[in-house]
């Protein structure tokens, strides 16, 4: 009889808290909310740019987390699982929003697909505007440029370059292949660089 491999479980800083909640200490759920609500709200703002949509996304996310937390199997980190729910809620909320664009641009036309020699590390030009915003005008242009990205590229860029997830984690959150994460991230970075070209050339 073929032996079924044991499932690997992951223990992280949230494991003890989740175990306690699932054991009946429901009041501790608020600790999870306090820990992650601001991070999820910021994530929602970067994806939607509307406070109401971001607030609704956070509420939808925690309602789903509360509903399905007992089904969490510790096979991924809680944060990854949380952002998978948040990403799904954000995409649904974005598509229903009155602020969503009627038609998205196509990066396939803007940047030809080439899966070879795609860098996975954060390039210097990307880390500077996203992590060290120099002024309000630049910050506004970065946000507008990110929002002009098609949804599937925007969410990869935000998860990788802003939220700090690695390629494997991003692939797990979005349920896509790591190779797809690399391609989408590379295209998104090139697009963002092109949109912000005037700022980079001005700083040289």
Secondary structure, DSSP 8 states (H G I E B T S, - for coil): ------------TTHHHHHHHHTT-GGGHHHHHHHHHHHHHHHHHHHH--HHHHHHHHHHHHHHHHHHGGG--SSS-HHHHHHHHHHHHHHHHHHH-TTS-SS---HHHHS----TT---S--HHHHHHHHS--SHHHHHHHHHHHHTS-HHHHHHHIIIIIS---HHHHHHHHTS-HHHHHHHHHHHHHHHHHHTHHHHHHH-
